[in-house]
Amino acid sequence: MRAFRRVLAVGGAVAGLAAATSSASGPEWKAVLKPGAGSSITGEAEVEGKGDKATEAEISIKGATAGAELPWHVHSGKCGSDGPVVGADAAYPLLKVKRNGEAEAEAKLDVATPTSGDYHVNVHKSAAEPKTIVACGDLVLQSEKDKAKTSGSGY
């Protein structure tokens, strides 16, 4: 019986730590990227607060040309608005497309994560053609209910 109580106590402490850790993260935004400019690139992006002035942006794409190096950014406004880049342009590493047409990247931004407004993620055709957008997705702020659905609860 004592061993069972210890397991419950340890399990409760771990659950409390997990709850504290997840509540320490800030707002979370998600986007589904749709093709543009005649491309077949699709993907997903996520932006999440990591502290007072720390935001992490992640992107994954598929359907791109193998070997391509594609710039990407989080921007203010909705797709097509040509809003300014959020954070430093240099914080966004190029998407380096693998043989299978897929690429992933992560940017660490020294800015507070927004809690409202309009934002989008876009993928540019190349560094030489930054005005040509080959994929874009409007970011949607996730509610606590949405986060719970996608937190790996097994559903």
C-alpha positions in Angstrom: 0.0 0.0 0.0 2.9 2.4 0.8 4.4 1.7 -2.6 1.1 2.5 -4.3 0.9 5.8 -2.4 4.4 6.7 -3.4 3.6 6.0 -7.0 0.5 8.2 -6.7 2.6 11.0 -5.1 5.3 10.8 -7.8 2.6 10.6 -10.5 0.9 13.7 -9.1 4.2 15.6 -8.9 5.0 14.7 -12.5 1.5 15.8 -13.6 1.9 19.1 -11.7 5.3 19.7 -13.3 3.9 19.0 -16.7 1.0 21.4 -16.1 3.4 24.1 -14.9 5.6 23.5 -17.9 2.8 23.7 -20.4 1.3 26.8 -18.8 4.7 28.5 -18.9 4.5 28.6 -22.7 2.8 31.5 -24.3 0.2 31.9 -27.0 0.2 29.3 -29.8 -0.7 30.0 -33.5 -1.1 27.5 -36.3 -1.4 27.8 -40.1 -2.1 25.5 -43.0 0.0 26.6 -46.0 -1.6 26.6 -49.4 0.2 26.8 -52.8 0.6 30.1 -54.6 2.1 31.4 -57.8 1.5 28.1 -59.6 3.5 26.0 -57.1 2.4 22.7 -55.5 3.9 23.5 -52.1 1.8 22.8 -49.0 2.6 22.6 -45.4 2.0 23.7 -41.8 3.5 26.3 -39.5 3.3 27.0 -35.8 4.3 30.0 -33.8 4.6 29.7 -30.0 5.5 31.9 -27.1 8.6 30.8 -25.1 8.8 33.6 -22.7 8.5 37.4 -22.4 10.5 38.2 -25.5 10.9 34.8 -27.0 8.9 33.3 -29.8 9.6 30.2 -31.8 8.3 29.7 -35.3 8.4 26.3 -37.0 7.5 25.3 -40.6 7.3 22.1 -42.6 6.6 21.9 -46.3 6.1 19.3 -49.0 5.8 19.4 -52.8 8.8 21.7 -53.4 11.6 21.2 -55.9 14.4 19.0 -54.6 17.5 21.1 -53.8 15.7 24.4 -53.6 16.5 26.8 -50.8 13.4 28.8 -50.0 13.1 31.9 -47.7 10.2 32.0 -45.3 8.9 34.4 -42.7 6.1 35.2 -40.3 4.4 38.5 -41.4 1.9 40.9 -39.9 -1.5 40.8 -41.7 -3.2 38.2 -43.7 -1.9 36.4 -46.8 -1.5 38.8 -49.7 -1.2 41.9 -47.4 2.5 42.3 -47.8 2.9 43.1 -44.1 6.2 43.5 -42.4 8.3 40.5 -41.2 7.9 39.7 -37.5 11.3 39.6 -35.8 14.6 39.8 -37.5 14.8 38.6 -41.2 18.1 36.9 -40.4 16.5 34.8 -37.7 14.7 32.7 -40.4 17.0 30.0 -41.8 16.3 28.9 -45.4 14.1 25.9 -46.1 16.5 23.4 -47.7 14.4 21.0 -49.7 15.4 17.4 -49.6 15.1 14.9 -52.4 11.5 14.0 -51.4 10.4 17.6 -51.8 10.1 18.2 -48.1 11.8 20.7 -45.8 11.6 21.9 -42.2 13.0 24.9 -40.4 12.7 26.7 -37.0 13.3 30.3 -36.2 13.9 31.8 -32.7 12.6 35.3 -32.6 13.5 37.9 -30.0 10.0 39.3 -29.9 7.0 38.9 -27.6 4.4 36.5 -29.1 1.3 38.3 -30.1 -2.0 37.5 -28.4 -4.2 39.1 -31.0 -4.2 40.5 -34.6 -3.6 39.1 -38.0 -0.4 37.2 -39.0 0.6 34.8 -41.7 3.5 32.6 -42.8 4.7 32.7 -46.3 7.3 30.9 -48.4 9.1 32.9 -51.1 10.2 31.5 -54.5 13.8 32.3 -53.8 16.1 34.9 -52.3 16.3 36.5 -55.8 12.5 36.5 -56.1 11.2 37.4 -52.7 8.0 39.0 -54.0 6.8 35.7 -55.5 5.0 33.8 -52.8 4.9 30.0 -53.5 2.9 29.1 -50.3 1.0 31.0 -47.6 -1.1 30.4 -44.6 -3.0 32.7 -42.2 -2.1 32.0 -38.6 -4.9 31.2 -36.2 -4.6 31.8 -32.5 -5.2 28.5 -30.7 -7.6 28.4 -27.7 -6.8 26.3 -24.6 -9.5 23.9 -25.9 -7.7 23.6 -29.3 -4.4 23.0 -27.5 -5.8 20.2 -25.4 -7.2 18.5 -28.5 -3.7 18.4 -30.2 -1.5 17.8 -27.1 -1.1 14.1 -27.8 -4.0 13.0 -25.5 -4.5 9.9 -27.7 -7.6 11.1 -29.5 
